[in-house]
Amino acid sequence: MHAAPRVASSTGGGPPAAWTDPLRTWPESFSAWVLPLLVMTVLTYGADMGATLGEQVVSSQKGFGADLLEALTAAADLINTGRSRDGERLRDVADVAAFGRRYGLGGRARAGDVPALRAYRARLDTIVTACEAGDIPAAVRMINTLLAETGAIPQIVSHDGRGPHIHVSRATAPMADRITAHLAMGLAELLVSGESGRLRSCASPACRDVFLDESRNRSRRYCDSRTCGNRLHVAAYRARKAKAP
């Protein structure tokens, strides 16, 4: 069992025990004894990891890497193809291929990818809904199942002039599986960082779109403040004016 170092604080009371080594010569002045000193102690590795991991939350969008931001944006984009007020937006193979190309996953889609990706999309939507409701255990189960079913195998790749980045599935896997594995891994990273609530539904009653809240304090409420947000503000203003004597 390995031990992990842990920093502790010690003040005053004479020199640390390690400084009593007769083979070493120390400065005559030990005025630093009255100041906090960093002393390394050890704990069994993992003994206090639970609390540490739980505290490592992302304070703003700057904590997200480019790959994660791309995956989460793609997840919202895919889910919204099924929530669109204009009807189904994954109509055929061309739509699936275009989605794959847009997010750097290639464009070799086949007929079977269309119904498969629609089915995966519904499950990703359910995961986001569970996260919005605070049902994290359910979201974890569903994400793990998706990762297993799509054969997620994280690996570093470089292509099309892009530097090293992570792909989560084999290049030979069906397009629907490749897309879903990538997005499920993004949701997994978001969830374990304690930020699952950053992917949520627009607060406008007239809109069902999912969006990624990149604000520092998670205060964004609308998928687009210039459209959905502004409409609600205008409607609220008009309602107040109508009630005014």
Salt bridges, closest charged atoms under 4 A:
ASP48 OD2 - ARG6 NH1 3.93
ASP67 OD1 - ARG162 NH2 3.04
GLU70 OE1 - ARG162 NH2 3.50
ASP77 OD1 - ARG89 NH2 3.97
ASP77 OD2 - ARG102 NH2 3.25
GLU88 OE1 - ARG118 NE 3.90
GLU88 OE2 - ARG121 NH1 2.72
ASP95 OD2 - ARG91 NE 3.65
ASP125 OD1 - ARG83 NH2 2.63
GLU149 OE1 - ARG123 NH1 2.83
ASP160 OD2 - HIS159 ND1 2.96
GLU195 OE1 - ARG198 NE 2.55
GLU195 OE2 - ARG218 NH2 3.15
ASP213 OD2 - ARG200 NH2 2.40
ASP224 OD1 - ARG226 NE 3.26
